[in-house]
């Protein structure tokens, strides 16, 4: 088996936020997205689409030229990017689809993203607000409420290293190939964007940091988000490291290397196998460079 992917499951700490708006407003309440468990508890989440958008925006902020968004090739179709994976980092990493009369061109994203899901249930908390700015204008204030949440959120990304920077010729494919050095540069840029992850949505009034504060990462010989359901918080508020160790033991034949890293200001470095967050991200970038031979 050859190494082919990098999986990263992470925790973010949100003290006070309304991360991702829901699709319904009831009685002037701005809702947040939630998933309902079998026992009736609701867990807020930030959608995978929003996480992908945050990564794309961060890449642009870090100086990368991203693919321009234009009108659909067909009437009433969805907007599309240039669809040039060799030229634009986001068309390469996040894929694209262009449905045209000449044929549909699709690139499946080599970067797979899971929603950023809260580990703490929604407690029905609301923030009361009004957009009434001029008290002497004689107008009526527009009163509204917004659902808010505080807790630990867990997310996962999986990078198909063997597909980055490459698209083979085939039906509905736009063939391209870049150098191994450029592939490593693009993946490491994504890792930088991920380390500084920030979403512009609802940040004007609810400024929140969604960057990783703990990561469990593995360089894999088989594509699977192995830490997705195992990265958990114990009753003392700390990460269950033993559960993560059990994963690396169970999947040892499929793991090339692994690392656990934490930001000690949020989670205690209470195990010799855990390194600092900075060291963890440096380790992952080293894996990428070695994989591509640069």
Residue frames as qw, qx, qy, qz and C-alpha x, y, z in Angstrom:
[[0.000, 0.887, 0.461, 0.000, 0.00, 0.00, 0.00],
 [0.417, 0.288, 0.000, 0.862, 1.22, 3.46, -0.91],
 [0.093, -0.491, -0.406, 0.765, 0.63, 6.62, 1.11],
 [0.161, 0.449, 0.612, 0.631, -2.15, 8.61, -0.56],
 [0.245, -0.765, -0.366, -0.471, -3.91, 10.94, 1.87],
 [0.202, 0.118, -0.525, 0.819, -3.80, 13.17, 4.92],
 [0.403, -0.652, -0.572, -0.290, -6.68, 13.21, 7.40],
 [0.160, 0.165, -0.434, 0.871, -7.07, 15.86, 10.10],
 [0.401, -0.687, -0.580, -0.176, -9.77, 15.94, 12.78],
 [0.262, 0.246, -0.291, 0.887, -9.80, 19.04, 14.93],
 [0.269, -0.703, -0.613, 0.242, -11.46, 20.88, 17.78],
 [0.125, 0.454, 0.028, 0.882, -12.34, 24.56, 17.89],
 [0.221, -0.467, -0.666, 0.539, -13.56, 26.42, 20.97],
 [0.051, -0.521, -0.348, -0.778, -16.40, 28.90, 20.55],
 [0.128, -0.176, -0.629, 0.746, -17.31, 30.98, 23.60],
 [0.294, 0.608, 0.430, -0.600, -20.16, 33.03, 22.14],
 [0.012, -0.241, 0.622, 0.745, -21.27, 32.73, 18.54],
 [0.698, 0.460, 0.381, -0.394, -23.94, 32.27, 15.92],
 [0.408, -0.353, 0.656, 0.528, -21.80, 30.50, 13.35],
 [0.013, 0.031, 0.780, 0.625, -24.11, 29.55, 10.50],
 [0.467, 0.118, 0.173, -0.859, -27.62, 30.82, 9.82],
 [0.394, 0.230, 0.888, -0.059, -30.50, 28.39, 9.43],
 [0.039, 0.210, 0.648, 0.731, -33.10, 28.50, 6.69],
 [0.276, -0.683, -0.625, -0.257, -36.07, 29.54, 8.80],
 [0.058, 0.175, -0.352, 0.918, -36.91, 32.63, 10.80],
 [0.371, -0.571, -0.720, -0.132, -39.75, 32.37, 13.32],
 [0.362, -0.880, -0.304, 0.056, -41.13, 35.37, 15.23],
 [0.153, 0.931, -0.257, 0.207, -38.13, 37.54, 14.31],
 [0.706, -0.539, 0.446, 0.109, -35.67, 34.88, 15.50],
 [0.497, 0.666, -0.538, -0.142, -32.56, 34.34, 13.39],
 [0.953, -0.235, 0.171, -0.080, -31.89, 30.62, 13.74],
 [0.041, -0.643, 0.743, 0.181, -28.64, 28.67, 13.51],
 [0.731, 0.201, -0.588, -0.282, -28.16, 25.35, 11.77],
 [0.482, -0.381, 0.687, -0.388, -28.71, 22.32, 14.01],
 [0.547, 0.072, -0.796, -0.251, -28.88, 18.55, 13.76],
 [0.690, -0.391, 0.221, -0.567, -31.26, 16.62, 16.03],
 [0.083, 0.305, -0.942, 0.116, -30.06, 13.48, 17.82],
 [0.455, -0.258, -0.823, -0.222, -32.17, 10.42, 18.60],
 [0.325, -0.425, -0.682, 0.499, -32.69, 11.61, 22.20],
 [0.029, 0.900, 0.429, 0.076, -33.99, 14.99, 21.00],
 [0.403, -0.671, 0.099, 0.615, -30.85, 17.02, 21.76],
 [0.558, 0.811, 0.122, 0.121, -29.89, 19.51, 19.08],
 [0.645, -0.368, 0.202, 0.638, -26.26, 20.14, 18.11],
 [0.285, 0.895, -0.051, -0.340, -25.42, 23.38, 16.27],
 [0.755, -0.018, 0.428, 0.496, -23.12, 23.12, 13.28],
 [0.164, 0.727, -0.286, -0.603, -21.34, 25.12, 10.61],
 [0.891, 0.390, 0.183, -0.144, -21.96, 23.48, 7.25],
 [0.743, -0.114, 0.417, 0.511, -19.21, 21.87, 5.21],
 [0.429, 0.710, 0.329, 0.452, -20.02, 24.33, 2.43],
 [0.180, -0.975, 0.024, -0.129, -19.36, 27.23, 4.79],
 [0.693, -0.549, 0.343, 0.317, -16.08, 25.66, 5.95],
 [0.687, 0.265, 0.424, 0.527, -14.96, 25.22, 2.33],
 [0.199, 0.887, 0.200, 0.365, -15.85, 28.85, 1.61],
 [0.444, -0.880, 0.153, 0.072, -13.88, 29.95, 4.68],
 [0.748, -0.250, 0.412, 0.456, -10.83, 28.01, 3.45],
 [0.532, 0.558, 0.380, 0.512, -11.13, 29.52, -0.04],
 [0.049, -0.968, -0.089, -0.228, -11.45, 33.04, 1.38],
 [0.604, -0.719, 0.256, 0.230, -8.45, 32.48, 3.64],
 [0.738, 0.086, 0.402, 0.535, -6.34, 31.29, 0.70],
 [0.310, 0.782, 0.263, 0.473, -7.25, 34.50, -1.10],
 [0.346, -0.935, 0.045, -0.057, -6.39, 36.54, 1.99],
 [0.725, -0.475, 0.350, 0.355, -3.00, 34.80, 2.13],
 [0.003, -0.666, 0.433, 0.607, -2.24, 36.06, -1.37],
 [0.385, 0.077, 0.863, 0.317, -3.40, 33.24, -3.65],
 [0.352, 0.189, -0.332, -0.854, -5.19, 34.06, -6.88],
 [0.446, 0.202, 0.831, -0.263, -8.53, 32.24, -6.80],
 [0.201, 0.279, 0.779, 0.524, -10.69, 31.28, -9.74],
 [0.247, 0.056, 0.004, -0.967, -13.09, 34.01, -10.92],
 [0.312, 0.380, 0.834, -0.250, -16.78, 33.22, -10.53],
 [0.173, 0.128, -0.413, -0.885, -18.90, 33.76, -13.63],
 [0.707, 0.139, 0.117, -0.684, -22.35, 33.07, -14.97],
 [0.724, 0.022, 0.688, -0.041, -23.48, 29.57, -15.81],
 [0.098, -0.179, 0.732, 0.650, -22.88, 28.22, -19.30],
 [0.097, -0.430, -0.833, -0.333, -26.61, 27.43, -19.44],
 [0.299, -0.491, -0.112, -0.811, -29.64, 29.63, -18.80],
 [0.692, -0.542, 0.025, -0.475, -30.77, 29.56, -15.16],
 [0.864, 0.012, -0.431, 0.260, -27.84, 27.36, -14.23],
 [0.627, -0.719, -0.078, 0.290, -25.60, 27.74, -11.19],
 [0.116, 0.932, -0.343, -0.034, -22.68, 30.15, -11.22],
 [0.964, 0.048, -0.011, 0.260, -19.34, 28.55, -12.04],
 [0.383, -0.744, 0.341, 0.429, -15.64, 29.16, -11.66],
 [0.329, 0.679, -0.512, -0.411, -13.13, 29.10, -14.51],
 [0.978, 0.038, 0.175, -0.109, -12.64, 25.35, -14.09],
 [0.593, 0.658, -0.406, 0.225, -8.89, 25.59, -14.56],
 [0.846, -0.529, -0.012, 0.070, -7.25, 23.39, -11.95],
 [0.781, 0.143, -0.027, 0.608, -3.79, 23.88, -13.38],
 [0.210, 0.566, 0.004, 0.797, -4.05, 27.65, -13.02],
 [0.386, -0.587, 0.125, -0.701, -6.15, 28.24, -9.91],
 [0.063, 0.228, -0.877, 0.419, -5.54, 26.65, -6.51],
 [0.516, 0.076, 0.527, -0.671, -9.24, 26.50, -5.56],
 [0.783, 0.324, -0.249, -0.469, -10.31, 24.84, -8.82],
 [0.482, 0.337, -0.802, 0.103, -7.67, 22.22, -8.08],
 [0.024, 0.122, -0.828, 0.547, -8.32, 21.66, -4.37],
 [0.401, 0.225, 0.559, -0.690, -12.09, 22.19, -4.21],
 [0.337, 0.286, 0.854, 0.275, -13.14, 21.02, -7.66],
 [0.271, 0.337, -0.077, -0.898, -15.69, 22.51, -10.05],
 [0.449, 0.393, 0.798, 0.085, -18.57, 21.75, -12.40],
 [0.181, 0.411, -0.243, -0.860, -19.34, 23.40, -15.71],
 [0.507, 0.403, 0.761, -0.037, -22.52, 22.25, -17.44],
 [0.178, 0.529, -0.295, -0.775, -22.42, 23.44, -21.05],
 [0.812, 0.425, 0.022, -0.401, -24.00, 22.39, -24.37],
 [0.501, 0.589, -0.633, -0.043, -20.65, 20.99, -25.42],
 [0.757, -0.091, -0.630, 0.148, -20.65, 18.72, -22.39],
 [0.562, -0.803, 0.021, -0.196, -20.41, 18.76, -18.62],
 [0.551, 0.436, -0.538, 0.466, -16.96, 19.12, -17.11],
 [0.699, -0.678, -0.041, -0.225, -16.52, 18.04, -13.50],
 [0.431, 0.394, -0.678, 0.446, -13.61, 17.83, -11.10],
 [0.731, -0.570, -0.371, -0.061, -14.36, 16.06, -7.82],
 [0.171, -0.875, 0.327, -0.313, -12.72, 17.87, -4.95],
 [0.707, 0.161, -0.614, 0.313, -9.59, 16.13, -3.59],
 [0.027, 0.184, -0.573, 0.798, -10.23, 18.01, -0.32],
 [0.458, -0.478, -0.706, -0.252, -13.11, 16.39, 1.56],
 [0.049, -0.296, 0.373, -0.878, -14.72, 18.44, 4.32],
 [0.328, -0.486, -0.805, 0.096, -16.98, 17.51, 7.23],
 [0.236, -0.819, -0.204, -0.481, -19.29, 20.04, 8.91],
 [0.185, 0.303, -0.588, 0.726, -17.99, 21.73, 12.06],
 [0.606, -0.479, -0.548, -0.320, -20.30, 20.08, 14.59],
 [0.301, -0.619, 0.405, -0.602, -20.77, 21.14, 18.22],
 [0.449, -0.003, -0.870, 0.202, -20.12, 18.55, 20.92],
 [0.034, 0.227, 0.625, -0.746, -22.37, 20.50, 23.33],
 [0.111, 0.590, 0.776, 0.195, -26.12, 20.63, 22.84],
 [0.025, -0.468, -0.192, -0.862, -28.05, 23.80, 22.05],
 [0.200, -0.310, -0.714, 0.596, -29.41, 25.40, 25.23],
 [0.050, 0.789, 0.587, 0.174, -32.06, 27.66, 23.62],
 [0.328, -0.548, -0.105, 0.762, -29.96, 30.78, 24.29],
 [0.353, 0.774, 0.410, 0.330, -30.97, 33.95, 22.44],
 [0.338, -0.189, -0.049, 0.921, -29.32, 37.31, 21.91],
 [0.157, 0.832, 0.500, -0.182, -31.75, 40.26, 21.95],
 [0.370, -0.129, 0.263, 0.882, -31.08, 42.98, 19.39],
 [0.299, 0.832, 0.405, -0.232, -32.52, 45.96, 17.58],
 [0.544, 0.246, 0.298, 0.745, -31.48, 47.93, 14.53],
 [0.068, -0.944, -0.306, -0.101, -33.05, 51.12, 15.91],
 [0.646, 0.103, -0.101, 0.750, -30.10, 53.51, 15.49],
 [0.068, 0.335, -0.006, 0.940, -31.56, 57.02, 15.70],
 [0.159, -0.424, -0.787, 0.420, -33.48, 57.51, 18.93],
 [0.104, 0.498, 0.215, -0.833, -34.71, 60.96, 17.89],
 [0.060, 0.039, -0.673, -0.737, -36.00, 59.98, 14.46],
 [0.583, 0.080, 0.220, -0.778, -39.44, 59.02, 15.72],
 [0.655, 0.186, -0.633, -0.369, -39.36, 55.62, 14.02],
 [0.883, -0.344, 0.163, -0.276, -40.10, 52.25, 15.57],
 [0.181, -0.577, 0.792, 0.080, -37.21, 49.94, 16.44],
 [0.828, 0.192, -0.444, -0.285, -36.94, 46.65, 14.60],
 [0.523, -0.514, 0.621, -0.275, -36.53, 44.16, 17.43],
 [0.846, 0.255, -0.440, -0.160, -35.11, 40.73, 16.73],
 [0.686, -0.541, 0.480, -0.076, -33.42, 37.80, 18.44],
 [0.580, 0.549, -0.595, -0.095, -30.58, 35.55, 17.32],
 [0.962, -0.271, -0.043, -0.005, -29.85, 32.01, 18.45],
 [0.134, 0.781, -0.577, 0.199, -26.39, 31.74, 20.05],
 [0.973, -0.157, -0.165, 0.026, -24.24, 28.91, 21.30],
 [0.107, -0.790, 0.585, -0.152, -21.11, 28.26, 23.33],
 [0.929, -0.178, 0.315, -0.072, -19.07, 25.07, 23.22],
 [0.337, -0.442, 0.728, 0.401, -16.49, 22.84, 21.57],
 [0.753, 0.531, -0.019, -0.389, -16.88, 22.10, 17.85],
 [0.595, -0.273, 0.700, 0.285, -15.34, 19.17, 15.96],
 [0.647, 0.667, -0.094, -0.357, -14.55, 19.01, 12.25],
 [0.733, -0.167, 0.572, 0.328, -12.52, 16.94, 9.79],
 [0.512, 0.725, -0.270, -0.374, -10.80, 17.45, 6.47],
 [0.813, -0.091, 0.522, 0.240, -9.27, 14.72, 4.30],
 [0.256, 0.777, -0.364, -0.445, -6.82, 15.61, 1.53],
 [0.932, 0.227, 0.264, 0.102, -6.34, 13.12, -1.30],
 [0.284, -0.722, 0.412, 0.479, -2.66, 13.82, -1.85],
 [0.479, -0.020, 0.753, 0.450, -2.49, 11.56, -4.89],
 [0.328, 0.692, 0.605, 0.219, -5.15, 13.63, -6.71],
 [0.101, -0.887, -0.052, 0.448, -3.92, 17.17, -5.96],
 [0.017, -0.700, 0.444, 0.559, -2.54, 18.89, -9.06],
 [0.092, -0.128, 0.902, 0.403, -3.57, 16.06, -11.40],
 [0.686, 0.353, 0.348, -0.533, -6.52, 15.28, -13.64],
 [0.381, -0.096, 0.827, 0.403, -6.26, 12.46, -16.13],
 [0.327, 0.146, -0.456, -0.815, -7.83, 12.64, -19.54],
 [0.082, 0.275, 0.955, -0.075, -11.33, 11.20, -19.68],
 [0.097, -0.610, -0.615, -0.490, -14.98, 11.90, -20.39],
 [0.336, -0.873, -0.280, -0.214, -16.06, 15.14, -18.74],
 [0.687, -0.540, -0.015, 0.486, -12.51, 15.88, -17.54],
 [0.288, 0.934, -0.176, 0.115, -10.22, 18.85, -18.14],
 [0.906, -0.040, -0.148, 0.395, -6.77, 17.29, -18.14],
 [0.069, 0.902, -0.285, 0.317, -3.97, 19.11, -16.30],
 [0.877, -0.234, -0.231, 0.350, -0.81, 18.40, -14.34],
 [0.038, -0.938, 0.252, -0.235, 1.51, 20.55, -12.22],
 [0.471, 0.449, -0.677, 0.344, 4.94, 19.85, -10.75],
 [0.672, -0.375, -0.597, 0.225, 5.40, 18.03, -7.45],
 [0.308, -0.053, -0.310, 0.898, 6.89, 21.20, -5.99],
 [0.290, -0.225, -0.157, -0.917, 3.75, 23.14, -6.89],
 [0.661, -0.379, -0.597, -0.250, 1.57, 20.37, -5.47],
 [0.565, -0.282, -0.542, 0.554, 3.40, 20.57, -2.13],
 [0.085, 0.056, -0.107, 0.989, 3.12, 24.36, -2.18],
 [0.458, -0.328, -0.367, -0.740, -0.64, 24.19, -2.73],
 [0.699, -0.402, -0.592, -0.007, -1.29, 21.62, -0.02],
 [0.480, -0.199, -0.424, 0.742, 0.90, 23.49, 2.46],
 [0.112, -0.199, -0.070, -0.971, -0.97, 26.69, 1.61],
 [0.616, -0.414, -0.490, -0.457, -4.21, 24.86, 2.42],
 [0.666, -0.326, -0.554, 0.379, -2.72, 23.75, 5.75],
 [0.221, 0.003, -0.217, 0.951, -1.78, 27.37, 6.49],
 [0.369, -0.304, -0.270, -0.836, -5.34, 28.48, 5.66],
 [0.703, -0.381, -0.585, -0.134, -6.71, 25.70, 7.85],
 [0.527, -0.187, -0.503, 0.659, -4.49, 26.70, 10.79],
 [0.025, -0.133, -0.159, 0.978, -5.84, 30.27, 10.55],
 [0.063, -0.460, -0.804, -0.372, -9.42, 29.28, 9.68],
 [0.073, 0.357, 0.367, -0.856, -11.89, 32.15, 10.04],
 [0.171, 0.543, 0.753, 0.331, -15.34, 32.66, 8.63],
 [0.010, 0.116, 0.027, 0.993, -16.71, 36.08, 7.71],
 [0.399, -0.473, -0.633, -0.465, -20.31, 34.96, 8.25],
 [0.546, -0.746, -0.337, -0.177, -22.09, 36.67, 11.15],
 [0.677, -0.092, -0.300, 0.666, -18.79, 38.04, 12.47],
 [0.042, 0.595, 0.032, 0.802, -19.89, 41.69, 12.67],
 [0.537, -0.596, 0.125, -0.583, -21.76, 41.07, 15.93],
 [0.920, -0.327, 0.188, -0.101, -20.57, 37.57, 16.87],
 [0.327, 0.729, -0.600, 0.031, -16.80, 37.55, 16.38],
 [0.913, -0.271, 0.285, -0.112, -15.68, 33.95, 16.77],
 [0.051, 0.627, -0.758, -0.174, -12.45, 31.99, 16.29],
 [0.951, 0.084, 0.127, -0.268, -13.01, 28.65, 14.55],
 [0.439, 0.624, -0.645, 0.048, -9.35, 27.82, 14.01],
 [0.856, -0.125, -0.499, 0.054, -8.12, 24.45, 15.35],
 [0.336, -0.752, 0.418, -0.382, -7.12, 24.30, 19.02],
 [0.599, -0.303, 0.741, -0.016, -6.47, 20.55, 18.97],
 [0.669, 0.466, -0.401, -0.418, -5.67, 18.34, 15.98],
 [0.718, -0.180, 0.672, 0.038, -5.38, 14.59, 15.47],
 [0.541, 0.677, -0.309, -0.392, -3.75, 13.97, 12.09],
 [0.747, -0.171, 0.622, 0.161, -2.49, 10.97, 10.19],
 [0.292, 0.534, -0.599, -0.520, -0.66, 10.37, 6.93],
 [0.793, 0.071, 0.497, -0.345, -2.63, 7.47, 5.48],
 [0.117, -0.218, 0.865, 0.437, -2.11, 4.55, 3.11],
 [0.017, -0.462, -0.844, -0.272, -5.87, 4.28, 2.67],
 [0.118, -0.324, -0.069, -0.936, -8.37, 7.14, 2.47],
 [0.496, -0.565, -0.655, -0.069, -10.48, 7.25, 5.63],
 [0.136, -0.684, 0.202, -0.688, -11.23, 9.95, 8.26],
 [0.626, -0.109, -0.747, 0.198, -10.21, 7.62, 11.09],
 [0.208, -0.098, -0.562, 0.795, -10.43, 10.15, 13.94],
 [0.234, -0.372, -0.346, -0.829, -13.81, 11.58, 12.93],
 [0.667, -0.527, -0.349, -0.394, -15.92, 9.87, 15.61],
 [0.794, -0.231, -0.428, 0.365, -13.18, 9.35, 18.21],
 [0.275, 0.247, -0.247, 0.896, -11.92, 12.84, 19.03],
 [0.454, -0.698, -0.495, -0.248, -13.93, 13.58, 22.17],
 [0.047, -0.580, 0.392, -0.713, -13.85, 15.62, 25.37],
 [0.451, -0.218, -0.816, 0.288, -13.85, 13.96, 28.78],
 [0.350, -0.802, -0.482, -0.043, -15.88, 15.19, 31.75],
 [0.502, -0.592, -0.075, 0.626, -12.90, 17.22, 32.98],
 [0.289, 0.908, 0.031, -0.302, -12.99, 19.22, 29.74],
 [0.161, -0.632, 0.655, 0.380, -9.81, 17.69, 28.33],
 [0.663, 0.398, -0.485, -0.408, -9.24, 15.61, 25.19],
 [0.909, -0.191, 0.348, -0.129, -9.52, 11.83, 25.54],
 [0.165, 0.695, -0.660, -0.231, -6.02, 10.94, 24.32],
 [0.421, -0.167, 0.890, -0.052, -6.39, 7.24, 25.11],
 [0.679, 0.515, 0.458, -0.253, -9.31, 6.98, 22.67],
 [0.445, 0.815, -0.284, -0.238, -7.13, 8.51, 19.95],
 [0.141, -0.538, 0.829, 0.064, -4.31, 6.09, 20.74],
 [0.635, 0.130, 0.745, -0.159, -6.72, 3.20, 20.31],
 [0.650, 0.710, 0.097, -0.254, -7.46, 4.45, 16.78],
 [0.244, 0.764, -0.582, -0.132, -3.79, 4.56, 15.81],
 [0.369, -0.285, 0.881, -0.077, -3.40, 1.01, 17.18],
 [0.686, 0.361, 0.579, -0.253, -6.47, -0.32, 15.39],
 [0.641, 0.759, 0.093, -0.072, -5.50, 1.21, 12.05],
 [0.449, -0.671, 0.456, 0.374, -1.72, 0.82, 12.35],
 [0.635, 0.102, 0.629, 0.437, -1.34, -1.08, 9.02],
 [0.351, 0.748, 0.450, 0.338, -2.94, 1.87, 7.18],
 [0.176, -0.981, 0.000, 0.082, -1.12, 4.70, 8.98],
 [0.674, 0.488, -0.223, 0.508, 2.24, 5.97, 7.81],
 [0.309, 0.062, -0.455, 0.833, 2.65, 8.61, 10.55],
 [0.299, -0.767, -0.521, -0.227, 0.41, 10.40, 13.05],
 [0.260, 0.159, -0.354, 0.884, 0.51, 13.38, 15.38],
 [0.295, -0.786, -0.544, 0.009, -1.62, 14.86, 18.16],
 [0.338, 0.181, -0.125, 0.915, -1.18, 18.59, 18.82],
 [0.246, -0.783, -0.567, 0.077, -2.80, 21.12, 21.13],
 [0.096, 0.637, -0.110, 0.757, -2.86, 24.80, 21.98],
 [0.435, -0.180, -0.733, 0.491, -2.16, 24.70, 25.70],
 [0.141, -0.042, 0.225, -0.963, -4.13, 27.87, 26.37],
 [0.678, -0.067, -0.207, -0.702, -7.26, 25.87, 25.55],
 [0.965, -0.140, -0.178, -0.135, -6.49, 22.18, 26.15],
 [0.488, -0.720, 0.494, 0.010, -3.85, 20.89, 28.56],
 [0.602, 0.498, -0.622, -0.049, -0.89, 19.03, 27.08],
 [0.668, -0.466, 0.441, -0.377, -1.43, 16.13, 29.49],
 [0.957, 0.053, 0.278, 0.063, 0.29, 13.33, 27.57],
 [0.422, -0.532, 0.499, 0.538, 3.81, 12.82, 26.26],
 [0.483, 0.281, 0.702, 0.440, 2.44, 11.95, 22.83],
 [0.181, 0.902, 0.389, 0.041, 0.88, 15.42, 22.43],
 [0.504, 0.011, 0.074, 0.860, 2.96, 18.25, 20.95],
 [0.066, 0.522, 0.177, -0.832, 2.32, 21.97, 20.62],
 [0.586, 0.681, 0.380, -0.219, -0.04, 23.17, 17.91],
 [0.243, 0.850, -0.363, -0.295, 2.77, 24.88, 16.03],
 [0.231, -0.418, 0.864, 0.157, 4.88, 21.73, 16.08],
 [0.592, 0.292, 0.740, -0.131, 1.93, 19.67, 14.90],
 [0.548, 0.792, 0.134, -0.234, 1.30, 21.85, 11.86],
 [0.074, 0.759, -0.604, -0.233, 5.02, 21.91, 11.04],
 [0.455, -0.159, 0.875, 0.034, 5.00, 18.10, 11.19],
 [0.636, 0.532, 0.535, -0.160, 2.10, 17.87, 8.74],
 [0.397, 0.868, -0.182, -0.236, 3.80, 20.22, 6.30],
 [0.179, -0.575, 0.783, 0.157, 6.92, 18.08, 6.57],
 [0.613, 0.166, 0.771, -0.047, 4.85, 15.02, 5.62],
 [0.574, 0.761, 0.215, -0.210, 3.54, 16.86, 2.55],
 [0.162, 0.831, -0.484, -0.221, 7.02, 17.86, 1.43],
 [0.351, -0.337, 0.870, 0.081, 8.29, 14.30, 1.87],
 [0.665, 0.380, 0.623, -0.158, 5.33, 12.81, 0.03],
 [0.568, 0.813, 0.092, -0.086, 5.95, 15.00, -3.01],
 [0.847, 0.030, 0.101, 0.521, 9.73, 14.65, -2.73],
 [0.263, 0.803, 0.002, 0.535, 10.58, 18.33, -2.29]]
